[in-house]
Amino acid sequence: MEITKDETTVINSDHSYLYYDPNSISNFNRFRVNHTHFDLNVDFDRHILHGYVQFAVVRLDQKQCEYSSTIKNNEIPHNLDGKLVLDAHQLNVEKVMYETTLLPFEINPEHNSLTIDMEQIPKEAISISILIYYSTSPDQSKALQWMTKEQTADRQYPFMYSQCQAIHARSMYPCQDTPGVKSTYTAKIICPKPLTVLMSAIQTKHDVDTNTFYFEQTVAVPSYLMAIAVGHLVSYDISDRIRVWSEPSRRERCKYEFEETERALSAAEQLLGKYQWKRYDILVLPPSFPYTGMENPCMNFISPATLVGDRSLTWVIVHELTHSWTGNLVTNENWEHFWLNEGFTTFIEAKLLEILAKDNGEARRFHSAQGWEELESTIIEFGSTNPYTCLVYRLQNVGRHLRGGGRFWLKAIF
């Protein structure tokens, strides 16, 4: 589904927000992406994604925008005019188009940026459709993990998954790689048979003949929540809105381990309000997945280390589904305020564990004791005067992967 001129949605500038992000070079305070469409092929032989991404870009009326407290002295950052600047890391860009017009562009490897000249686009155009034909770099994309069949549980087919948090989406596609910019998205993804494509969106169609998968995400999400996984997968339904995906050999173990997920999701709704994402599906990754879980909307990525046989690690599911409200719906504007994402999630996670356990608060107190011990040990490890033990740490000129940043957001709940 390409974005047509009539289908582009226009941001109401009365509700746009100007802010500062030290980890993005994009000029999101001048132009703002509000819809993204992917048309990509998955190439396991070359370890690349190739095709195009199409943006609905809005030219902001800054006089109608609100200012974040991160903007000092009314000096607006990320504000270059006449050009669209996107974050881009190790991407091979073939061409950039506006309607039928080829637009000049420049890639700056030092700054990890793609700069597109917008001078040929009429100034009166508010919503602009930009197509970028590109491919990722073989084994250079920090967002994409390409696994051989030997690295999977079943050792039958290769596997690929993405991990964009915090600032790796720019190595999967050129984007405004900042959590303060949110975009709805659609996707058309082709992969080899008999593999399956999953994304952080709702699958709307599958063309069996070409093995083409179509997706739609109607809730706007930041770039770090763009997610894709491709592998030999099977599934089963826990409820009419929860499905668990895994490699075939893990299906029965998953079925037992996550059987209570609907109960947890219903409890979260009682505490936080209606679940907004339509589906809450789970993908259990191959053994080398390096995180306990990742809260990608509609499709949480979960480590197979949670499959212990006694449901003692299902707190991971509680934590990740809580992000469906705190983090995915309400999001920190930049990564200096990551504590807002994880701090509130961990606080609510503890309340949900108490509700689910029905044990007069024992589970919650135990959870809090674990968190306090982890906070103390992490501060000792870093050193109490280390600036990264601050609740809000400054990221200007800091080269970090930024995912987690220690566990100092626990300070928010103690």
KOLMIMAR-882414 format. One line per 10 residues: number of its first residue (from 1); their letters; for each residue x, y, z of C-alpha. Coordinates in nm, 3 decimals, always signed. Example, Ala and Ser with C-alpha at 12.3 -4.5 7.8 and 13.67 -1.06 7.14 Angstrom:
BEGIN
1) as) +1.230 -0.450 +0.780 | +1.367 -0.106 +0.714;
This chain:
BEGIN
1) meitkdettv) +0.000 +0.000 +0.000 | +0.179 +0.309 -0.121 | +0.096 +0.649 +0.021 | -0.094 +0.849 -0.238 | -0.129 +1.225 -0.238 | -0.488 +1.194 -0.115 | -0.396 +0.945 +0.157 | -0.127 +1.148 +0.332 | -0.242 +1.268 +0.670 | -0.163 +1.616 +0.791;
11) insdhsylyy) -0.038 +1.682 +1.141 | -0.244 +1.942 +1.321 | +0.038 +2.180 +1.406 | -0.157 +2.301 +1.711 | -0.060 +1.969 +1.871 | +0.297 +1.944 +1.740 | +0.577 +1.969 +1.990 | +0.921 +2.121 +1.939 | +1.196 +1.967 +2.150 | +1.563 +1.871 +2.171;
21) dpnsisnfnr) +1.726 +1.531 +2.121 | +2.107 +1.501 +2.145 | +2.099 +1.159 +1.977 | +1.936 +1.260 +1.649 | +2.075 +1.479 +1.374 | +1.742 +1.495 +1.189 | +1.559 +1.828 +1.151 | +1.234 +1.704 +1.305 | +1.143 +2.052 +1.430 | +1.119 +2.175 +1.069;
31) frvnhthfdl) +0.977 +1.864 +0.897 | +0.790 +1.586 +1.073 | +0.723 +1.231 +0.944 | +0.375 +1.115 +1.038 | +0.328 +0.807 +0.820 | +0.576 +0.550 +0.690 | +0.534 +0.279 +0.428 | +0.786 -0.002 +0.371 | +0.816 -0.208 +0.052 | +1.107 -0.442 +0.118;
41) nvdfdrhilh) +1.259 -0.775 +0.020 | +1.440 -0.994 +0.274 | +1.760 -1.133 +0.123 | +1.917 -1.402 +0.343 | +2.196 -1.471 +0.092 | +2.328 -1.115 +0.111 | +2.202 -1.035 +0.463 | +2.020 -0.722 +0.352 | +1.678 -0.561 +0.326 | +1.626 -0.382 -0.006;
51) gyvqfavvrl) +1.341 -0.187 -0.162 | +1.202 +0.150 -0.063 | +1.052 +0.345 +0.224 | +0.793 +0.614 +0.165 | +0.722 +0.898 +0.406 | +0.435 +1.138 +0.451 | +0.629 +1.444 +0.565 | +0.468 +1.756 +0.710 | +0.621 +2.102 +0.704 | +0.564 +2.235 +1.057;
61) dqkqceysst) +0.421 +2.576 +1.132 | +0.645 +2.649 +1.428 | +0.437 +2.948 +1.538 | +0.153 +2.708 +1.616 | +0.370 +2.453 +1.802 | +0.429 +2.404 +2.171 | +0.783 +2.422 +2.310 | +0.939 +2.159 +2.532 | +1.128 +2.262 +2.842 | +1.438 +2.113 +2.674;
71) iknneiphnl) +1.446 +2.414 +2.437 | +1.641 +2.698 +2.595 | +1.607 +3.070 +2.516 | +1.356 +2.992 +2.239 | +1.644 +2.872 +2.020 | +1.491 +2.590 +1.817 | +1.731 +2.299 +1.745 | +1.690 +2.042 +1.464 | +1.557 +2.327 +1.252 | +1.737 +2.335 +0.914;
81) dgklvldahq) +1.505 +2.465 +0.640 | +1.502 +2.376 +0.271 | +1.634 +2.026 +0.334 | +1.505 +1.709 +0.495 | +1.771 +1.561 +0.722 | +1.728 +1.200 +0.834 | +1.934 +0.977 +1.058 | +2.098 +0.706 +0.845 | +2.371 +0.461 +0.940 | +2.544 +0.233 +0.687;
91) lnvekvmyet) +2.257 +0.257 +0.437 | +2.301 +0.240 +0.060 | +2.066 +0.498 -0.093 | +1.996 +0.459 -0.465 | +1.757 +0.748 -0.531 | +1.509 +0.985 -0.365 | +1.186 +1.094 -0.532 | +0.905 +1.346 -0.485 | +0.622 +1.236 -0.714 | +0.807 +1.196 -1.048;
101) tllpfeinpe) +1.096 +1.428 -0.955 | +1.437 +1.298 -0.854 | +1.564 +1.492 -0.555 | +1.935 +1.560 -0.490 | +2.066 +1.401 -0.173 | +2.387 +1.364 +0.023 | +2.500 +1.093 +0.264 | +2.737 +1.195 +0.541 | +2.899 +0.883 +0.695 | +3.068 +1.090 +0.967;
111) hnsltidmeq) +2.738 +1.231 +1.093 | +2.531 +0.924 +0.999 | +2.288 +1.140 +0.807 | +2.096 +1.154 +0.480 | +2.023 +1.509 +0.362 | +1.759 +1.557 +0.091 | +1.728 +1.884 -0.100 | +1.364 +2.001 -0.078 | +1.399 +2.320 -0.286 | +1.216 +2.166 -0.585;
121) ipkeaisisi) +0.908 +2.102 -0.373 | +0.650 +2.385 -0.373 | +0.664 +2.590 -0.054 | +0.286 +2.575 -0.023 | +0.296 +2.193 -0.005 | +0.217 +2.104 +0.356 | +0.208 +1.725 +0.334 | +0.484 +1.583 +0.115 | +0.535 +1.226 -0.008 | +0.902 +1.123 -0.026;
131) liyystspdq) +1.025 +0.787 -0.162 | +1.372 +0.660 -0.075 | +1.506 +0.355 -0.259 | +1.776 +0.192 -0.050 | +1.927 -0.122 +0.098 | +2.083 -0.201 +0.433 | +2.451 -0.297 +0.453 | +2.549 -0.665 +0.485 | +2.628 -0.738 +0.850 | +2.677 -0.365 +0.919;
141) skalqwmtke) +2.325 -0.287 +1.036 | +2.320 -0.256 +1.413 | +1.942 -0.308 +1.409 | +1.932 -0.634 +1.214 | +2.060 -0.966 +1.343 | +2.108 -1.231 +1.072 | +2.135 -1.584 +1.211 | +2.242 -1.897 +1.035 | +2.023 -2.206 +1.073 | +2.281 -2.345 +1.319;
151) qtadrqypfm) +2.211 -2.051 +1.552 | +1.841 -2.132 +1.581 | +1.675 -2.386 +1.810 | +1.560 -2.617 +1.530 | +1.865 -2.574 +1.304 | +1.654 -2.597 +0.988 | +1.630 -2.242 +0.849 | +1.804 -1.907 +0.897 | +1.644 -1.635 +1.108 | +1.648 -1.255 +1.113;
161) ysqcqaihar) +1.516 -1.012 +1.371 | +1.551 -0.643 +1.450 | +1.637 -0.460 +1.770 | +1.597 -0.086 +1.713 | +1.594 +0.043 +2.070 | +1.741 +0.282 +2.139 | +1.900 +0.446 +1.832 | +1.951 +0.161 +1.584 | +1.644 +0.211 +1.361 | +1.862 +0.443 +1.149;
171) smypcqdtpg) +2.058 +0.137 +1.035 | +1.737 -0.037 +0.918 | +1.587 +0.259 +0.730 | +1.652 +0.635 +0.704 | +1.434 +0.801 +0.966 | +1.386 +1.064 +1.233 | +1.539 +0.832 +1.491 | +1.409 +1.000 +1.804 | +1.140 +0.875 +2.044 | +0.959 +1.210 +2.031;
181) vkstytakii) +0.850 +1.159 +1.668 | +0.575 +0.905 +1.612 | +0.445 +0.765 +1.286 | +0.176 +0.522 +1.178 | +0.303 +0.268 +0.928 | +0.218 +0.009 +0.666 | +0.445 -0.253 +0.513 | +0.476 -0.499 +0.228 | +0.752 -0.754 +0.294 | +0.863 -1.040 +0.068;
191) cpkpltvlms) +1.069 -1.327 +0.210 | +1.172 -1.678 +0.097 | +0.937 -1.972 +0.147 | +0.858 -2.134 +0.390 | +0.953 -1.849 +0.622 | +0.709 -1.615 +0.798 | +0.737 -1.238 +0.847 | +0.619 -1.077 +1.172 | +0.619 -0.705 +1.255 | +0.517 -0.466 +1.532;
201) aiqtkhdvdt) +0.188 -0.422 +1.349 | -0.127 -0.611 +1.248 | -0.094 -0.850 +0.954 | -0.365 -0.763 +0.703 | -0.287 -1.005 +0.419 | -0.059 -1.287 +0.309 | -0.004 -1.370 -0.058 | +0.091 -1.738 -0.039 | +0.213 -1.760 -0.401 | +0.478 -1.488 -0.360;
211) ntfyfeqtva) +0.512 -1.521 +0.019 | +0.438 -1.152 +0.056 | +0.317 -1.023 +0.392 | +0.121 -0.702 +0.445 | +0.099 -0.509 +0.773 | -0.067 -0.202 +0.917 | +0.000 -0.010 +1.239 | -0.273 +0.250 +1.300 | -0.132 +0.371 +1.632 | +0.161 +0.608 +1.581;
221) vpsylmaiav) +0.491 +0.466 +1.710 | +0.847 +0.600 +1.740 | +1.124 +0.457 +1.525 | +1.263 +0.239 +1.805 | +0.939 +0.038 +1.802 | +0.962 -0.050 +1.434 | +1.030 -0.424 +1.443 | +1.056 -0.717 +1.205 | +1.134 -1.087 +1.243 | +1.161 -1.354 +0.974;
231) ghlvsydisd) +1.195 -1.726 +1.038 | +1.042 -2.071 +1.030 | +0.761 -2.017 +1.281 | +0.445 -2.179 +1.409 | +0.179 -2.034 +1.635 | -0.113 -2.109 +1.863 | -0.383 -1.888 +2.011 | -0.415 -1.826 +2.384 | -0.724 -1.608 +2.332 | -0.892 -1.419 +2.051;
241) rirvwsepsr) -0.632 -1.139 +2.085 | -0.319 -1.324 +2.199 | -0.109 -1.554 +1.981 | +0.230 -1.704 +2.061 | +0.485 -1.760 +1.783 | +0.796 -1.977 +1.811 | +1.010 -2.227 +1.630 | +0.820 -2.557 +1.595 | +1.020 -2.743 +1.861 | +0.928 -2.489 +2.131;
251) rerckyefee) +0.554 -2.472 +2.064 | +0.437 -2.696 +2.351 | +0.670 -2.537 +2.606 | +0.541 -2.193 +2.509 | +0.183 -2.312 +2.530 | +0.224 -2.401 +2.897 | +0.449 -2.112 +2.998 | +0.229 -1.830 +2.865 | -0.115 -1.977 +2.930 | -0.202 -1.705 +3.186;
261) teralsaaeq) -0.121 -1.411 +2.956 | -0.483 -1.314 +2.889 | -0.541 -1.290 +3.264 | -0.240 -1.060 +3.296 | -0.355 -0.840 +3.007 | -0.707 -0.814 +3.149 | -0.564 -0.714 +3.489 | -0.355 -0.445 +3.320 | -0.667 -0.309 +3.149 | -0.843 -0.283 +3.484;
271) llgkyqwkry) -0.554 -0.075 +3.614 | -0.458 +0.127 +3.306 | -0.757 +0.139 +3.072 | -0.845 -0.031 +2.746 | -0.565 -0.200 +2.552 | -0.520 +0.011 +2.236 | -0.316 -0.216 +2.009 | -0.585 -0.471 +1.901 | -0.354 -0.771 +1.940 | -0.099 -0.870 +2.202;
281) dilvlppsfp) +0.111 -1.138 +2.036 | +0.437 -1.290 +2.156 | +0.737 -1.407 +1.957 | +0.983 -1.636 +2.136 | +1.318 -1.570 +1.971 | +1.602 -1.816 +1.902 | +1.850 -1.884 +2.186 | +2.092 -1.602 +2.102 | +1.839 -1.322 +2.159 | +2.038 -1.105 +2.404;
291) ytgmenpcmn) +1.752 -0.943 +2.600 | +1.489 -1.074 +2.835 | +1.220 -0.906 +2.629 | +1.141 -0.615 +2.398 | +0.806 -0.437 +2.405 | +0.745 -0.406 +2.030 | +0.376 -0.317 +1.985 | +0.140 -0.598 +1.884 | +0.435 -0.841 +1.888 | +0.650 -0.856 +2.201;
301) fispatlvgd) +0.989 -1.023 +2.147 | +1.064 -1.261 +2.435 | +1.375 -1.460 +2.525 | +1.351 -1.841 +2.524 | +1.522 -1.823 +2.866 | +1.172 -1.756 +3.003 | +1.072 -2.115 +2.915 | +1.169 -2.265 +3.251 | +0.868 -2.493 +3.291 | +0.719 -2.346 +3.610;
311) rsltwvivhe) +0.602 -2.001 +3.492 | +0.838 -1.836 +3.742 | +0.967 -1.592 +3.479 | +0.631 -1.480 +3.345 | +0.697 -1.146 +3.518 | +0.879 -1.070 +3.192 | +0.546 -1.083 +3.009 | +0.388 -0.860 +3.274 | +0.668 -0.607 +3.232 | +0.661 -0.602 +2.852;
321) lthswtgnlv) +0.282 -0.583 +2.822 | +0.282 -0.292 +3.068 | +0.495 -0.104 +2.815 | +0.188 -0.112 +2.590 | +0.075 +0.186 +2.800 | +0.393 +0.328 +2.956 | +0.650 +0.370 +2.681 | +0.454 +0.270 +2.373 | +0.158 +0.506 +2.422 | +0.321 +0.764 +2.652;
331) tnenwehfwl) +0.684 +0.802 +2.547 | +0.989 +0.997 +2.666 | +1.076 +1.271 +2.414 | +1.446 +1.182 +2.417 | +1.668 +0.915 +2.574 | +1.788 +1.140 +2.856 | +1.446 +1.069 +3.007 | +1.447 +0.692 +2.961 | +1.352 +0.663 +3.330 | +1.000 +0.774 +3.238;
341) negfttfiea) +0.968 +0.468 +3.017 | +1.116 +0.204 +3.247 | +1.044 +0.363 +3.585 | +0.667 +0.380 +3.545 | +0.662 +0.039 +3.377 | +0.846 -0.125 +3.666 | +0.621 +0.046 +3.922 | +0.305 -0.078 +3.747 | +0.460 -0.421 +3.691 | +0.491 -0.460 +4.068;
351) klleilakdn) +0.127 -0.361 +4.122 | +0.013 -0.612 +3.858 | +0.220 -0.892 +4.013 | +0.044 -0.822 +4.341 | -0.299 -0.833 +4.174 | -0.219 -1.157 +3.991 | -0.063 -1.331 +4.292 | -0.346 -1.249 +4.536 | -0.100 -1.293 +4.824 | -0.157 -0.979 +5.034;
361) gearrfhsaq) +0.132 -0.799 +4.868 | +0.408 -1.060 +4.918 | +0.492 -1.076 +4.547 | +0.510 -0.698 +4.524 | +0.733 -0.666 +4.830 | +0.964 -0.938 +4.700 | +0.977 -0.766 +4.361 | +1.064 -0.433 +4.530 | +1.336 -0.596 +4.741 | +1.493 -0.743 +4.427;
371) gweelestii) +1.483 -0.402 +4.258 | +1.641 -0.227 +4.555 | +1.922 -0.482 +4.574 | +1.985 -0.450 +4.200 | +1.993 -0.071 +4.222 | +2.244 -0.078 +4.507 | +2.472 -0.329 +4.337 | +2.464 -0.139 +4.007 | +2.559 +0.189 +4.177 | +2.847 +0.011 +4.350;
381) efgstnpytc) +2.957 -0.133 +4.014 | +2.952 +0.207 +3.840 | +3.066 +0.412 +4.141 | +2.836 +0.649 +4.329 | +2.988 +0.961 +4.168 | +2.960 +0.829 +3.812 | +2.732 +1.067 +3.615 | +2.547 +0.767 +3.471 | +2.406 +0.689 +3.814 | +2.188 +1.000 +3.778;
391) lvyrlqnvgr) +1.818 +0.948 +3.718 | +1.837 +1.190 +3.425 | +2.177 +1.167 +3.257 | +2.297 +1.392 +2.980 | +2.381 +1.233 +2.647 | +2.541 +1.520 +2.457 | +2.847 +1.387 +2.271 | +2.806 +1.047 +2.430 | +2.854 +0.741 +2.209 | +2.637 +0.472 +2.367;
401) hlrgggrfwl) +2.404 +0.200 +2.254 | +2.165 +0.358 +2.503 | +1.954 +0.049 +2.567 | +1.906 +0.015 +2.940 | +2.177 +0.258 +3.052 | +2.214 +0.067 +3.375 | +1.916 +0.023 +3.607 | +1.920 +0.372 +3.752 | +1.560 +0.438 +3.648 | +1.479 +0.225 +3.956;
411) kaif) +1.547 +0.546 +4.150 | +1.213 +0.667 +4.016 | +1.023 +0.415 +4.230 | +1.230 +0.413 +4.551;
